[in-house]
Amino acid sequence: MRGLAELRKALRSAGLADGFQWIDGSFVEDVEANRGRAPGDIDVVTFVGLGGVERQRQLIAAHPDLFSSQRAKRRYLVDHYFVATDIAFDANQARWVSYWYSMWSHRREDGRWKGFVQLSLSDSDTPALEWLSEQDMTTGSEETSNER
């Protein structure tokens, strides 16, 4: 969760605050209780205006960890993708939205409905970070990479 909050902060710092995110992953299924393991990452698709080609090049050069899913996964433990909302909605975008919806709305192993979470990029992450800090104090445990 901390990694997700860091990613969201980095997006806002890059000027990408007018959008929303779909958030999914095994944590949505409570894998700690149901499968006895911690989630490995959080899956996120950010829907936001990216501007024209030149602005996109500048954003990618200045913030490479946001635009490479591999780098975002290493830095934030977030499998991160974008859908540009400031271009015409075409067949390619429809294909990606359909893909994420179909993958995230059901569990792979049994097809059971599970859904995903939608957050505005402008929403504050402070309450979630405060809750995580309280949990750390309550358990007295040090943060591991899977708790990020």
C-alpha positions in Angstrom: 0.0 0.0 0.0 2.9 2.4 0.7 4.2 1.8 -2.8 0.8 2.6 -4.2 0.7 5.9 -2.2 4.2 6.7 -3.4 3.2 6.1 -7.0 0.1 8.3 -6.7 2.3 11.0 -5.1 4.8 10.8 -8.0 1.9 11.0 -10.5 0.6 14.2 -8.9 4.1 15.6 -8.7 4.5 15.0 -12.5 1.3 17.0 -13.1 -0.9 14.0 -13.6 -3.6 14.6 -11.0 -6.7 15.0 -13.1 -7.8 11.4 -13.6 -8.6 8.2 -11.8 -7.2 4.7 -11.2 -8.5 1.2 -11.4 -6.8 -0.8 -8.6 -6.8 -4.6 -8.4 -4.6 -7.5 -7.4 -4.7 -10.4 -5.1 -5.1 -8.1 -2.1 -8.7 -7.4 -3.3 -9.3 -11.1 -2.6 -7.8 -11.0 0.9 -5.2 -13.6 0.0 -3.6 -13.4 3.4 -6.7 -15.0 4.9 -7.9 -17.0 1.9 -4.6 -18.4 0.6 -2.2 -17.9 3.5 0.2 -15.6 1.6 0.9 -11.9 1.1 0.0 -10.2 -2.2 3.1 -9.8 -4.4 2.1 -6.4 -5.9 -0.8 -4.2 -6.7 -2.2 -3.9 -10.3 -3.1 -0.3 -11.4 -4.4 1.3 -14.5 -4.2 5.1 -14.5 -6.7 6.9 -16.7 -5.3 10.5 -17.2 -4.7 13.0 -19.9 -1.1 12.7 -21.1 -1.0 15.5 -23.6 0.6 15.5 -27.0 3.5 13.5 -28.2 6.1 16.1 -27.1 4.7 16.3 -23.6 4.6 12.5 -23.4 8.2 12.4 -24.3 9.1 14.9 -21.6 7.0 13.0 -19.0 8.7 9.7 -19.9 12.2 11.2 -19.8 11.5 13.0 -16.5 9.6 10.2 -14.8 10.7 6.8 -16.3 9.6 4.8 -13.2 6.0 5.9 -13.9 5.9 4.8 -17.6 7.6 1.5 -17.5 5.6 -1.3 -15.8 8.8 -3.1 -15.0 10.4 -0.1 -13.3 7.2 0.8 -11.5 7.0 -2.8 -10.2 10.6 -2.6 -8.9 10.2 0.8 -7.3 6.6 0.8 -6.1 5.6 -2.9 -6.2 2.9 -1.7 -8.5 2.2 -3.3 -12.0 1.2 0.1 -13.6 -0.3 1.0 -17.0 -1.9 4.1 -18.5 -4.9 4.9 -20.6 -4.8 8.4 -22.1 -8.1 10.2 -21.6 -7.3 13.2 -23.8 -7.3 11.3 -27.1 -10.2 10.0 -29.1 -11.5 6.7 -27.7 -10.6 4.2 -30.4 -10.7 0.5 -30.9 -7.3 0.0 -29.3 -8.4 1.8 -26.1 -11.6 -0.2 -26.1 -9.7 -3.4 -26.3 -7.5 -2.5 -23.3 -10.4 -1.3 -21.2 -12.2 -4.6 -22.0 -9.1 -6.6 -21.2 -8.6 -5.1 -17.7 -12.3 -5.3 -16.9 -12.5 -8.9 -17.9 -9.3 -9.9 -16.1 -10.0 -7.9 -13.0 -13.7 -8.5 -12.5 -13.4 -12.2 -11.9 -11.0 -14.6 -10.2 -8.9 -16.6 -12.6 -9.2 -19.9 -11.0 -13.0 -20.2 -10.6 -14.5 -17.2 -12.5 -16.1 -15.8 -9.3 -16.9 -12.1 -9.3 -14.5 -10.0 -7.4 -14.4 -6.5 -8.8 -11.8 -3.8 -8.4 -11.4 -0.4 -6.8 -11.6 3.0 -8.5 -9.8 6.0 -6.9 -9.5 9.6 -8.0 -6.0 10.8 -8.4 -7.0 13.9 -6.4 -8.1 11.9 -3.4 -5.8 12.1 -0.4 -3.8 9.1 0.6 -3.1 10.4 4.1 -5.8 8.4 5.9 -4.5 5.2 4.4 -0.9 6.0 5.3 -2.0 6.9 8.9 -3.8 3.6 9.2 -0.7 1.7 7.9 1.5 3.5 10.5 -1.0 2.5 13.2 -0.8 -1.1 12.1 3.0 -1.0 12.2 2.9 0.4 15.7 0.3 -2.2 16.8 2.1 -5.2 15.4 5.6 -3.8 16.1 6.8 -5.4 12.9 9.2 -3.8 10.5 8.0 -3.2 7.0 8.8 -5.9 4.5 8.8 -5.5 0.7 5.4 -7.3 0.5 3.8 -4.9 3.0 4.8 -1.9 0.9 
